């Protein structure tokens, strides 16, 4: 790649970070770092009505959780004078015009039969500034994701608003001004912006370019519906996944494969390994599907790679209030292989802290005899450790001709309140003799 590679992630502070936006940020970061370039974070906050208070800081905190550290940082609302100068330059050179029509939103202003604005040739001197789209031109660029040239006839492109009457730019103007000023070499942005590209090509051209290389990763589809991921219909917010107990490294590993593939079909990557293996030709044209099962597999894998001490720290938000950390440290080895998310801790370990009497229908027909026998053995076991407990319980099972599975299932249900728990003898040792006998007395 000629010249220094400079990429940017340019989110709007309108709420939580979307999975698709995290993917864009990741690809932009990898492209820059693979080529010893710069990664720019640019907050596009010129649509003041949609800005959510606190969203900028939340966005930055989330990116840092994934180690997507930026080299430069800009905020568009601090650059309003530059956009005004650029828009006025376009008017002066005949590439834009003032319009005093009532403002419309993007959908109303979009690709309709009225592509040419009625104020286009009125030579007004105030109002909003709009792009004067030329007639009869072919507007084209090579998309490095789709690996082909994409073109439009200018007669299908509308006179887009560049600078609103309140002095704030639209995305169409600000993106080109910023990319030129910041010497952005490659643009990676959501597929939604593909239809707006001819507008941007004209603004780049009229402002004196150069035009960066542009790529639009394909849409991420829901694994359930097959439709594009929707904020209304699907779980799409990164912060919610983190809150639910997904690790940043598993989310990164999962997301990087939603639209990009290595030559060797490898699946497991740290962020550093992804950067080292990143190839711009690895982008896929097929729309990837968001499979929660695959994400769960990645998360379970990365949880099991953590040490018990690391997991103790990560599990703190999911522990009961005033939980005994020493007890938790004993529990972790019992449930580590069963965890899919950190929040699953309560599913497997809640009974250690909060006992709920089980449904009597769960017990087998010989449960009373099983529990009476177990009570006596547990009460008499000294020292109260796993080896002694295992030995004595197995002896009593054999001596009484109990069915091993039925005996230990009844014991499990009585002590833990459920059929699905970590190994019951290990759990009993962690609970301690006194607490275990207290629970068994309910049934003896």
HUBEL-V580630 format. One record per pair of residues at least 24 apart in sequence whose ideal C-beta (glycine too) atoms are under 6 Angstrom apart, sorted by the first residue. I is the first residue (numbers start at 1). J is the second residue. Records with the same first field share a line. If there is no record, write none. Layout:
BEGIN
I: J ; J
END
This chain:
BEGIN
1: 35
4: 37
5: 32 ; 35 ; 37 ; 185
6: 37 ; 38 ; 183 ; 184 ; 185
7: 31 ; 32 ; 39 ; 186
8: 40 ; 42 ; 184
9: 41
10: 42 ; 44
11: 59
12: 44
13: 45 ; 51 ; 55 ; 56
14: 50 ; 52
15: 52
16: 237 ; 239
17: 59 ; 62 ; 238
18: 236
19: 236
20: 190 ; 220
22: 238 ; 255
23: 255
24: 188
25: 68
26: 256
27: 188
28: 188
29: 68
30: 274 ; 275 ; 278
31: 186
33: 275
34: 275 ; 278
38: 71
39: 70 ; 71
40: 72 ; 182
41: 70 ; 73
42: 74
43: 75
44: 76
45: 76 ; 77
46: 76 ; 168 ; 169 ; 174
62: 238
65: 248
66: 248 ; 252
67: 271
76: 174
82: 177
83: 169 ; 173 ; 174 ; 177
86: 177
87: 129 ; 162 ; 163
90: 206
95: 132 ; 206
96: 129 ; 131 ; 132
97: 130 ; 132
98: 124 ; 126 ; 127
99: 127 ; 128 ; 130
100: 124 ; 127
115: 158
116: 159
117: 159
127: 165
128: 161 ; 164 ; 165
129: 162 ; 163
130: 159 ; 161
131: 159 ; 160 ; 162
133: 157 ; 159
139: 198 ; 201
141: 214
143: 215
144: 213 ; 215 ; 280
145: 215 ; 216 ; 217 ; 283
152: 198
157: 198
160: 199
172: 199
176: 200 ; 203 ; 204 ; 207
179: 212
180: 207
184: 212
185: 212
186: 212 ; 213
187: 212 ; 214
188: 215
191: 216 ; 218 ; 219
217: 259
218: 259 ; 287
219: 287
220: 258 ; 288 ; 290
221: 287 ; 289
222: 290
223: 289 ; 290 ; 291
244: 341 ; 343
245: 341 ; 342 ; 343
246: 299
247: 299 ; 302
249: 302
250: 298 ; 299 ; 302
253: 298
254: 295 ; 298
258: 288
259: 284 ; 288
296: 340
300: 340
303: 339
308: 332
314: 342
315: 342 ; 345
318: 342 ; 343 ; 345
320: 353
330: 430
334: 422 ; 426
335: 422
351: 416 ; 417
355: 439
356: 417
358: 413 ; 417
362: 413
363: 410 ; 413
364: 406 ; 410
367: 410
370: 407 ; 410
371: 414 ; 440 ; 443 ; 444
372: 444
374: 411
375: 440 ; 444
378: 436
379: 437
384: 433
386: 429
389: 425
390: 425
414: 440 ; 443
415: 439
END
